[in-house]
Amino acid sequence: MTKIVNNCNPRMSKATSFVNLVQQAHIKKISVKIRAVKLAIQLLILVPLLVASAFLCAEETAYSTEPENQCEKSNTCIEKSNWQIGVAIGLGAKSNPLVDGDALPQIILLDIAWYGENAYFDNGELGYKFIQTETAGLESYVTLDRERAFFSFWHPNNIVIAGSALSPTVPSSDETEQETEISIRQIERRDWAVNAGLRMHLYGDDSEFTLSAETDISSVHKGYKVAMTYQHHWVGEDWSLMIRPSLIWKSDNLINYYYGLSDQDVFVHSQSYQAKGGFQPAISVLYTQQINADWQWIVNASYQKLHSSMVNSPIVRRDNVSSLFIGAGYRF
């Protein structure tokens, strides 16, 4: 997200005996029921928020504090009370650090956003701005926790990335390590969590510092995370370049829910693992170049280093998450 100035708004994711088998089946049935209840709770939280967002969108009027010409060049702003819809088509993928986890394809990417006087919706994030000046900003928001995305068992049919540097498969020379690895297809399903957070912005001429904190309000993992981000951008006549280093703290509860192994996960494996929280540094680079008034070239790359307690989990194989997308984007 870039600072707001004048007439535009900024853009801010076993057992073997018969008795044991019966017990396992019973436990799994209970687990399914629990997941259904959790889903119902999440819907009860999200539906009113989306309805409220629709009413806000009908009534609010947007403003901006960034110079109009700079907004047009950098494509970081949208006109007041208008929906911005964009689509990028290209070739890309995001690596998956989990054992038997599929790389996440990035072929068609959607960009959907709306900003009002205070309320906004930005690619799945629903928020409200309390403060917005030329030098600072403060907003609250609700969004889905993105850790769940690595556990989605989706095999895309429209692209095959063989030998991709994004998700290399390098056989381990440590036989003990191979034996202790556990596939994510053999553990209990991890649920989506709904997070609520608070984000602060400090703006410079070509830079922005962001501090955010968000916590699970759906009682899925009951954890939290805190992120510090610095963003610097350069804008030319028909191009822009943004570099964004960041540092993210993820709590014990968050990490252990998604990457730890508990009693529910040991139907086949007797191994358990208690994952701890930690810091994860990351960096991303975004380059765009205008083709014409509606189309632009896009190159987006990112790298995130995972902390040791997460990497040591039996369901984690790699120590980083990287992504690369190259394509063309169209703004309606």
C-alpha positions as semicolon CSV with decimal commas, in nm:
position;residue;x (nm);y (nm);z (nm)
1;M;0,000;0,000;0,000
2;T;0,120;0,346;-0,088
3;K;0,035;0,672;0,081
4;I;-0,289;0,850;0,002
5;V;-0,270;1,195;-0,140
6;N;-0,539;1,413;-0,333
7;N;-0,768;1,225;-0,572
8;C;-0,684;0,857;-0,546
9;N;-0,656;0,579;-0,292
10;P;-0,371;0,333;-0,246
11;R;-0,365;-0,041;-0,280
12;M;-0,292;-0,191;0,024
13;S;-0,253;-1,339;0,009
14;K;-0,283;-4,647;1,279
15;A;-0,371;-4,879;1,434
16;T;-0,409;-5,242;1,336
17;S;-0,681;-5,395;1,562
18;F;-1,050;-5,379;1,479
19;V;-1,125;-5,182;1,797
20;N;-0,869;-4,918;1,711
21;L;-1,001;-4,886;1,359
22;V;-1,352;-4,828;1,494
23;Q;-1,219;-4,569;1,735
24;Q;-1,036;-4,394;1,453
25;A;-1,349;-4,383;1,240
26;H;-1,543;-4,240;1,533
27;I;-1,277;-3,976;1,593
28;K;-1,276;-3,881;1,227
29;K;-1,656;-3,841;1,233
30;I;-1,625;-3,611;1,533
31;S;-1,350;-3,419;1,354
32;V;-1,575;-3,370;1,050
33;K;-1,851;-3,236;1,275
34;I;-1,611;-2,999;1,445
35;R;-1,492;-2,868;1,109
36;A;-1,854;-2,814;1,004
37;V;-1,918;-2,612;1,319
38;K;-1,601;-2,407;1,259
39;L;-1,709;-2,339;0,902
40;A;-2,050;-2,224;1,022
41;I;-1,886;-1,988;1,270
42;Q;-1,660;-1,846;1,001
43;L;-1,960;-1,787;0,775
44;L;-2,144;-1,615;1,057
45;I;-1,845;-1,384;1,091
46;L;-1,783;-1,320;0,723
47;V;-2,136;-1,283;0,584
48;P;-2,234;-0,984;0,799
49;L;-1,902;-0,819;0,718
50;L;-1,956;-0,861;0,345
51;V;-2,312;-0,730;0,369
52;A;-2,191;-0,432;0,568
53;S;-1,922;-0,376;0,307
54;A;-2,184;-0,366;0,032
55;F;-2,382;-0,094;0,214
56;L;-2,067;0,104;0,282
57;C;-1,968;0,082;-0,082
58;A;-2,303;0,231;-0,179
59;E;-2,266;0,531;0,051
60;E;-1,901;0,627;0,087
61;T;-1,703;0,876;-0,121
62;A;-1,329;0,839;-0,173
63;Y;-1,049;1,089;-0,149
64;S;-0,674;1,090;-0,204
65;T;-0,361;1,262;-0,087
66;E;-0,104;1,147;-0,342
67;P;-0,024;1,373;-0,640
68;E;-0,250;1,286;-0,928
69;N;0,024;1,246;-1,187
70;Q;0,224;1,012;-0,962
71;C;-0,082;0,796;-0,905
72;E;-0,130;0,759;-1,278
73;K;0,233;0,662;-1,333
74;S;0,265;0,414;-1,049
75;N;-0,081;0,255;-1,084
76;T;-0,106;0,237;-0,705
77;C;-0,425;0,440;-0,677
78;I;-0,789;0,409;-0,773
79;E;-1,054;0,673;-0,836
80;K;-1,295;0,756;-0,560
81;S;-1,590;0,523;-0,500
82;N;-1,507;0,320;-0,810
83;W;-1,436;-0,050;-0,829
84;Q;-1,098;-0,137;-0,976
85;I;-1,087;-0,468;-1,158
86;G;-0,771;-0,598;-1,320
87;V;-0,644;-0,925;-1,458
88;A;-0,287;-1,042;-1,519
89;I;-0,211;-1,332;-1,753
90;G;0,129;-1,494;-1,761
91;L;0,351;-1,769;-1,631
92;G;0,445;-1,810;-1,269
93;A;0,434;-2,018;-0,953
94;K;0,480;-1,999;-0,579
95;S;0,684;-2,276;-0,419
96;N;0,541;-2,498;-0,148
97;P;0,774;-2,589;0,142
98;L;0,561;-2,885;0,261
99;V;0,630;-3,255;0,203
100;D;0,422;-3,356;-0,104
101;G;0,293;-3,001;-0,126
102;D;0,211;-2,879;-0,476
103;A;0,358;-2,560;-0,614
104;L;0,086;-2,295;-0,634
105;P;0,034;-2,187;-0,997
106;Q;0,010;-1,822;-1,090
107;I;-0,139;-1,814;-1,439
108;I;-0,436;-1,581;-1,414
109;L;-0,429;-1,330;-1,130
110;L;-0,726;-1,110;-1,040
111;D;-0,713;-0,769;-0,879
112;I;-1,041;-0,647;-0,725
113;A;-1,058;-0,341;-0,501
114;W;-1,288;-0,060;-0,385
115;Y;-1,201;0,236;-0,164
116;G;-1,439;0,478;-0,002
117;E;-1,395;0,770;0,234
118;N;-1,300;0,531;0,516
119;A;-1,411;0,179;0,424
120;Y;-1,234;-0,034;0,167
121;F;-1,224;-0,381;0,011
122;D;-0,893;-0,494;-0,139
123;N;-0,849;-0,849;-0,276
124;G;-1,024;-1,024;0,012
125;E;-0,928;-0,774;0,282
126;L;-1,211;-0,571;0,432
127;G;-1,102;-0,267;0,631
128;Y;-1,174;0,075;0,774
129;K;-0,932;0,370;0,777
130;F;-0,928;0,574;1,096
131;I;-0,646;0,810;1,000
132;Q;-0,516;0,908;0,655
133;T;-0,284;1,204;0,602
134;E;0,012;1,282;0,379
135;T;0,254;1,147;0,640
136;A;0,066;0,873;0,830
137;G;-0,225;0,629;0,817
138;L;-0,403;0,386;1,046
139;E;-0,661;0,120;0,958
140;S;-0,825;-0,192;1,099
141;Y;-0,902;-0,491;0,877
142;V;-1,037;-0,846;0,854
143;T;-0,880;-1,109;0,626
144;L;-0,824;-1,483;0,583
145;D;-0,501;-1,632;0,720
146;R;-0,290;-1,737;0,421
147;E;-0,099;-2,024;0,588
148;R;-0,380;-2,261;0,486
149;A;-0,297;-2,212;0,116
150;F;0,004;-2,447;0,136
151;F;-0,227;-2,735;0,238
152;S;-0,456;-2,710;-0,066
153;F;-0,412;-3,030;-0,265
154;W;-0,472;-2,880;-0,610
155;H;-0,304;-3,030;-0,915
156;P;-0,337;-2,775;-1,196
157;N;-0,400;-2,915;-1,543
158;N;-0,320;-2,600;-1,735
159;I;0,054;-2,581;-1,657
160;V;0,340;-2,811;-1,567
161;I;0,652;-2,660;-1,417
162;A;0,915;-2,928;-1,454
163;G;1,246;-2,872;-1,282
164;S;1,140;-2,528;-1,171
165;A;1,392;-2,336;-0,967
166;L;1,097;-2,220;-0,761
167;S;1,027;-2,565;-0,620
168;P;1,333;-2,785;-0,667
169;T;1,315;-3,146;-0,556
170;V;1,657;-3,240;-0,424
171;P;1,687;-3,589;-0,272
172;S;1,820;-3,578;0,080
173;S;2,142;-3,765;0,154
174;D;2,027;-3,810;0,514
175;E;1,827;-4,135;0,528
176;T;1,710;-4,062;0,881
177;E;1,565;-3,731;0,764
178;Q;1,378;-3,904;0,480
179;E;1,231;-4,158;0,719
180;T;1,101;-3,887;0,953
181;E;0,932;-3,689;0,677
182;I;0,553;-3,704;0,682
183;S;0,333;-3,618;0,386
184;I;0,067;-3,355;0,436
185;R;-0,171;-3,605;0,271
186;Q;-0,139;-3,823;0,584
187;I;-0,232;-3,566;0,848
188;E;-0,551;-3,400;0,960
189;R;-0,689;-3,117;0,751
190;R;-0,585;-2,766;0,853
191;D;-0,863;-2,508;0,849
192;W;-0,875;-2,150;0,727
193;A;-0,862;-1,890;1,001
194;V;-1,015;-1,543;0,999
195;N;-0,779;-1,274;1,124
196;A;-0,848;-0,920;1,241
197;G;-0,568;-0,668;1,252
198;L;-0,445;-0,313;1,290
199;R;-0,199;-0,150;1,048
200;M;-0,001;0,173;1,074
201;H;0,170;0,358;0,787
202;L;0,444;0,622;0,784
203;Y;0,495;0,787;0,443
204;G;0,802;0,944;0,281
205;D;0,836;1,097;-0,065
206;D;0,913;0,764;-0,234
207;S;0,892;0,526;0,058
208;E;0,662;0,379;0,318
209;F;0,708;0,205;0,652
210;T;0,430;-0,028;0,769
211;L;0,372;-0,198;1,103
212;S;0,083;-0,444;1,134
213;A;-0,047;-0,689;1,393
214;E;-0,327;-0,940;1,340
215;T;-0,483;-1,217;1,548
216;D;-0,715;-1,513;1,488
217;I;-1,074;-1,415;1,570
218;S;-1,222;-1,747;1,450
219;S;-1,053;-1,955;1,727
220;V;-0,894;-2,189;1,471
221;H;-0,533;-2,156;1,589
222;K;-0,569;-1,869;1,840
223;G;-0,237;-1,725;1,730
224;Y;-0,113;-1,395;1,595
225;K;0,153;-1,238;1,376
226;V;0,330;-0,904;1,359
227;A;0,492;-0,765;1,043
228;M;0,727;-0,474;0,973
229;T;0,766;-0,368;0,611
230;Y;0,967;-0,101;0,433
231;Q;0,877;-0,015;0,076
232;H;1,066;0,204;-0,170
233;H;0,956;0,277;-0,524
234;W;1,100;0,448;-0,828
235;V;0,872;0,585;-1,100
236;G;0,972;0,670;-1,458
237;E;0,777;0,794;-1,757
238;D;0,630;0,452;-1,839
239;W;0,774;0,220;-1,571
240;S;0,784;0,168;-1,197
241;L;1,001;-0,041;-0,965
242;M;0,920;-0,131;-0,606
243;I;1,141;-0,315;-0,354
244;R;0,985;-0,431;-0,027
245;P;1,189;-0,599;0,250
246;S;0,994;-0,721;0,552
247;L;1,025;-0,906;0,881
248;I;0,736;-1,116;1,015
249;W;0,690;-1,269;1,361
250;K;0,450;-1,567;1,376
251;S;0,339;-1,690;1,718
252;D;0,368;-2,039;1,871
253;N;-0,004;-2,115;1,837
254;L;-0,016;-2,014;1,472
255;I;0,293;-2,212;1,370
256;N;0,211;-2,517;1,582
257;Y;-0,145;-2,543;1,447
258;Y;-0,035;-2,553;1,083
259;Y;0,310;-2,717;1,107
260;G;0,310;-2,909;1,436
261;L;0,194;-3,270;1,479
262;S;-0,060;-3,351;1,748
263;D;-0,256;-3,660;1,862
264;Q;-0,501;-3,607;1,576
265;D;-0,220;-3,650;1,324
266;V;-0,079;-3,981;1,453
267;F;-0,325;-4,236;1,308
268;V;-0,042;-4,358;1,086
269;H;0,262;-4,197;1,244
270;S;0,343;-4,211;1,615
271;Q;0,566;-3,908;1,581
272;S;0,454;-3,578;1,733
273;Y;0,612;-3,235;1,696
274;Q;0,563;-2,908;1,882
275;A;0,641;-2,618;1,650
276;K;0,742;-2,282;1,792
277;G;0,701;-1,931;1,663
278;G;0,978;-1,724;1,509
279;F;1,088;-1,446;1,276
280;Q;1,068;-1,485;0,897
281;P;1,250;-1,225;0,683
282;A;1,128;-1,167;0,329
283;I;1,183;-0,948;0,026
284;S;0,975;-0,882;-0,286
285;V;1,038;-0,692;-0,609
286;L;0,772;-0,562;-0,847
287;Y;0,847;-0,411;-1,188
288;T;0,583;-0,278;-1,425
289;Q;0,608;-0,111;-1,764
290;Q;0,323;0,045;-1,956
291;I;0,235;-0,099;-2,297
292;N;-0,056;0,139;-2,355
293;A;-0,327;0,307;-2,149
294;D;-0,478;-0,025;-2,036
295;W;-0,202;-0,287;-2,061
296;Q;0,128;-0,321;-1,879
297;W;0,409;-0,574;-1,841
298;I;0,447;-0,719;-1,492
299;V;0,744;-0,895;-1,329
300;N;0,690;-0,991;-0,966
301;A;0,934;-1,197;-0,754
302;S;0,952;-1,274;-0,382
303;Y;1,157;-1,477;-0,133
304;Q;1,075;-1,563;0,229
305;K;1,309;-1,743;0,469
306;L;1,137;-1,979;0,715
307;H;1,250;-2,002;1,076
308;S;1,416;-2,316;1,216
309;S;1,128;-2,449;1,429
310;M;0,901;-2,453;1,125
311;V;1,169;-2,602;0,897
312;N;1,238;-2,881;1,149
313;S;0,877;-2,998;1,133
314;P;0,838;-3,347;0,976
315;I;0,586;-3,206;0,726
316;V;0,822;-2,929;0,604
317;R;1,088;-3,007;0,342
318;R;1,228;-2,668;0,238
319;D;1,350;-2,369;0,432
320;N;1,200;-2,097;0,211
321;V;0,905;-1,988;0,001
322;S;0,976;-1,820;-0,333
323;S;0,759;-1,698;-0,617
324;L;0,798;-1,556;-0,968
325;F;0,540;-1,421;-1,209
326;I;0,599;-1,273;-1,555
327;G;0,305;-1,160;-1,764
328;A;0,083;-0,878;-1,885
329;G;-0,187;-0,701;-1,687
330;Y;-0,506;-0,530;-1,801
331;R;-0,703;-0,276;-1,596
332;F;-1,073;-0,234;-1,672
